[in-house]
Amino acid sequence: MTTPSTRRHDAMTRIAGGVAAVLLGVPFLILVSRVVASRFDPAVDPHGYALIFGVLLSVPLGLGIGLVAPLVLPRARRRSGYTASMSICGAIVVGLFALWFTA
C-alpha cells in the first residue's frame, strides 16, 4: 500500500525527470543536428569544428538523457526504461562517432 507521501515523492520524481530530460534533450538535439549538417554539407562548417565538438559534447548529454529519461516512467517500468534509453542513446552516440570518423 502506498502512502500519500510516497505518491507525492513519485510524482515529484517523475516531474523532475521530465524537466531534466527536456533540459538535456534540447541541447543534445541541437548538437546532433549540427553534427549531421556539418558532415553532409561541408559549406555549413568548412573546418569541421561543429562536427568534432558536437560529437564530444553530445556524449555526456546523451548519457545524461539515458539516465534521466526513465524517471518519467512509473517505478515498476523504470528498469526496462533504463535498458531501452541507454540502448538508444548508445546507438546514437556510436552513430555520431561513425559520422565523425568517416568524415
C-alpha positions as CSV (number, residue, x, y, z in Angstrom):
1,M,0.0,0.0,0.0
2,T,1.3,3.4,-0.9
3,T,1.1,6.3,1.4
4,P,0.3,9.9,0.2
5,S,3.9,10.9,0.8
6,T,5.2,8.1,-1.4
7,R,2.8,9.0,-4.2
8,R,3.8,12.6,-3.9
9,H,7.5,11.6,-4.0
10,D,6.9,9.5,-7.1
11,A,5.1,12.4,-8.8
12,M,7.9,14.8,-7.9
13,T,10.5,12.4,-9.2
14,R,8.6,12.0,-12.5
15,I,8.2,15.7,-12.9
16,A,11.9,16.4,-12.1
17,G,12.9,13.6,-14.5
18,G,10.8,15.2,-17.3
19,V,12.2,18.6,-16.8
20,A,15.8,17.3,-16.6
21,A,15.2,15.2,-19.8
22,V,13.9,18.3,-21.7
23,L,16.8,20.4,-20.4
24,L,19.3,17.8,-21.5
25,G,17.4,16.8,-24.7
26,V,17.2,20.2,-26.3
27,P,21.0,20.9,-26.5
28,F,21.5,17.2,-27.4
29,L,19.2,17.6,-30.4
30,I,20.8,20.9,-31.5
31,L,24.3,19.3,-31.3
32,V,23.2,16.2,-33.2
33,S,21.6,18.4,-35.9
34,R,24.8,20.5,-36.2
35,V,26.9,17.3,-36.5
36,V,24.7,15.9,-39.2
37,A,24.6,19.2,-41.1
38,S,28.4,19.6,-40.8
39,R,29.0,16.0,-42.0
40,F,26.8,16.1,-45.1
41,D,27.1,19.8,-46.1
42,P,30.7,21.0,-45.8
43,A,29.7,24.5,-46.7
44,V,27.9,24.7,-43.3
45,D,31.1,24.0,-41.4
46,P,34.2,24.1,-43.6
47,H,36.7,23.4,-40.9
48,G,34.8,20.6,-39.1
49,Y,34.7,22.2,-35.6
50,A,31.0,21.7,-35.3
51,L,31.5,18.0,-36.2
52,I,34.3,17.5,-33.6
53,F,33.0,19.5,-30.7
54,G,29.4,18.5,-31.4
55,V,30.3,14.8,-31.0
56,L,32.4,15.4,-27.9
57,L,29.7,17.5,-26.2
58,S,26.8,15.2,-27.2
59,V,28.3,12.2,-25.5
60,P,27.8,13.4,-21.9
61,L,24.4,14.9,-22.8
62,G,23.4,11.6,-24.3
63,L,24.5,9.7,-21.2
64,G,22.5,12.2,-19.1
65,I,19.4,11.7,-21.1
66,G,19.8,8.0,-20.9
67,L,20.0,8.2,-17.1
68,V,17.3,10.8,-16.5
69,A,14.6,10.0,-19.1
70,P,13.4,6.8,-17.5
71,L,12.5,8.7,-14.3
72,V,9.3,9.9,-16.1
73,L,8.1,6.3,-16.1
74,P,6.2,4.6,-13.2
75,R,8.5,2.9,-10.7
76,A,7.6,-0.6,-12.0
77,R,8.7,0.2,-15.6
78,R,11.9,2.1,-14.9
79,R,14.2,-0.9,-15.3
80,S,13.0,-1.6,-18.8
81,G,13.1,2.1,-19.4
82,Y,16.7,2.3,-18.4
83,T,17.6,-0.6,-20.7
84,A,15.8,1.0,-23.7
85,S,17.0,4.5,-23.2
86,M,20.6,3.6,-22.7
87,S,20.5,1.3,-25.7
88,I,19.0,4.1,-27.9
89,C,21.4,6.8,-26.6
90,G,24.3,4.4,-27.0
91,A,23.3,3.7,-30.6
92,I,23.0,7.4,-31.3
93,V,26.5,8.1,-29.8
94,V,28.0,5.3,-31.8
95,G,26.4,6.7,-34.9
96,L,27.8,10.2,-34.1
97,F,31.3,8.8,-33.8
98,A,30.9,6.9,-37.1
99,L,29.9,10.3,-38.7
100,W,33.0,11.9,-37.2
101,F,35.5,9.2,-38.1
102,T,34.2,8.7,-41.7
103,A,34.4,12.4,-42.5
